C-alpha cells in the first residue's frame, strides 16, 4: 500500500480502494439489475397481453370498440391501412351475420412490443354475409392477431382469419374442425 492508499496488485497495477470497491459493487448488483430488467420486461409483456385481450374481448362482446382511445392511438394501422373505421364496420357486419359469435383466445405470446394471439370464433349464420343469405349453420373458424404496442396502446395490427373455411361452412361444404 502506498502513502496515497493505492494498492499494487499481483500484476503490478496500482488501484485505489475506492476503485476496487466500485468494481466489487458493480459485480454484486449486475445480477440484481438483470433480474429487475427481466421482471420489468415480463410485466410489460403481461400488460401488453392484457390490453390486447381487453380490446379483443370488447369486440367479441359488443361487436365494436366502445372506447377506441383506450386501446388505440390516432395513427393505429390495421393490416397496413390507417383507417380503423373500415375494420370496425366489417366487425359490425360480421356481428349482424353471426349475432351469437363467440371468440375464444386459444394462445397468446408476447415478445418485446409485439403480442401474438390465436383465436377461435364460433357462432350461427343468422344473417346475410358476403352475399349469402342466413343458413342457420353453425360455424367455427380460426384467426390470428399480431399487435404492436407503444405506451400501452396498439399502434399496429396485423390480423388474419380462415375466411375460406368460414365460407365453406356457410355453403354447407365444410364442417367445423374436430378436436383431436
N, C-alpha and C positions, 0 to 999 in steps of 0.2 A: 504494500500500500504506500502511495506517495504522500507528500505533505498536503496535497490538494484532494485527498480522499479517492484518488484514482487507483484502480486495481489493475495489475498486469495479469492477463490470462496465461494459461499454459502455452499459448501460441505467440506470446509476446505482444498482445494487443492491449492498449490502455482503454479501460472502461470505467465510467463513473457508477457509483452505486445507484444514482437516480436512473441512469440508462438501463442498468440490469434489472432494476425494479420495474421499470416501464415495460421492458420485454417480458418479464415474468407475468405482469398483469395482463398484457395483451394475449399472451398464450393461455392464460387462465380464462379470460372472458370470451375468446373467439368461439369455443363450442356453444356457450350460452347465447351469444349473438346469433349464431347459425340456427340454433333451436328456436329462438324468438322469431327469426325471419320465417322459419318453416311454419310456425304456428300462425303468423301473420298471413302467409300465403294460403294456408289451409282455411283460415276464417274468411279471407277474400273469396276463395273458391266457393265456400259454402254460402256466403251472402249472394254471390252471382247466381248460383243454382236456385236459391230461394226466389230471386227476382224473376227468373225465367219460369219457375213453377207457378208463381203468382199470376203472371200475365197469361200464361197458357191456361191456367185454371179459370181466369176471368173470361177468356174467350170460350172455353168449354161450357161454362155455366151460363153466361149471358149472350154469347154469340157476337160480342163486341167488346171493345175496351172502354169501360166507363170513365176511367181516369187515365187517359193516354199519357199525360205529363208525368204520372207516377212511374211509368216504365220506360218511356222513350224520350229521346231528345227531339228537337225540331228538325234535325237533319238525319234522323234514322233512315236507313235504306232497307228495303225488302227485296231480296234477290237482285240486288244491284239498282233497283228503281227507287227514286226518292219519294214516291207517292204512296204513303201508307193508307191513304183513304181508299184507294182501289182495292187493296188487300182486305181492308175491313169490310168493304162492300161485298167481296167474294165470300167472306166468312158469313155475313148475314144471309147471302144466297144459299149457302150450304145448310145453315141452320133452318131456313124455311123448308128446304127439301128433306131434311132429316131432323125434325124437331126434338127427337129424343136422343140425339147424338151425344155419346159419352166419349171422353178421352181418358185413357189410362197412360200414365208415364211408366214405361217399362224399364228404362235405364237412363241415367244421367251422369255425365262425366265432365269435369271442369279441368282446364289446363290454362294457366295464365288468364287472359281476359276472355277466353272462349268457353262456352258451355254447349256441350252436345247432348241432345235429348232425343230418345227414341220413344215414340208413342204408338198406341193402337187406338183407332176410332171404331166405335160400334154404334149402330143405330138402325132405324127403319126408314126406307124410302117412302115418305108420305107426301111428297110434293114434287113438282116438276124440277128436274135437274138436268142441265146440259141438253135440253130439248127432249128429255124422256119424261113422260107423264108418270105420276106416282104408281109404283108397282106393289107396295106393301112388303117388299122383300127386306129381310134382314141383311145388313152389310157389315163387313169388318175389313178394315184396311190399315196399313201401317204408314207412318211418316217419320221424318227426322227433321230436327231443327238444329242449326248451328248459329249461335248467337254470340256476338262480341259485345262486351260491356265496358263502359268507362264511367267511373264515379257512380256506380250503382244503377246505371241506366243502359238499356240496349241501344247500341249505335249502328249495328249491322246485323241483319238477319238473312240466313240462307236456309230456306225450308223446302222440303220435297215430300210428296205423298205418292202412294202407289195408285195413281188415277186409273191406270189400265185395269187393275184388279177391281177397283170400285165400279167402273163402267161394265165390266163383265158380270159382276154380281147383280147389278141393276137389270141387265139384259137377261139374267137367268142362265147365263152360260157358265159362270164360275161360282164357286161357293167359298164362304169364309174359310181361311186356313184352319186346319185341325191342329189342336195342341198335341204334341207327342206324348 
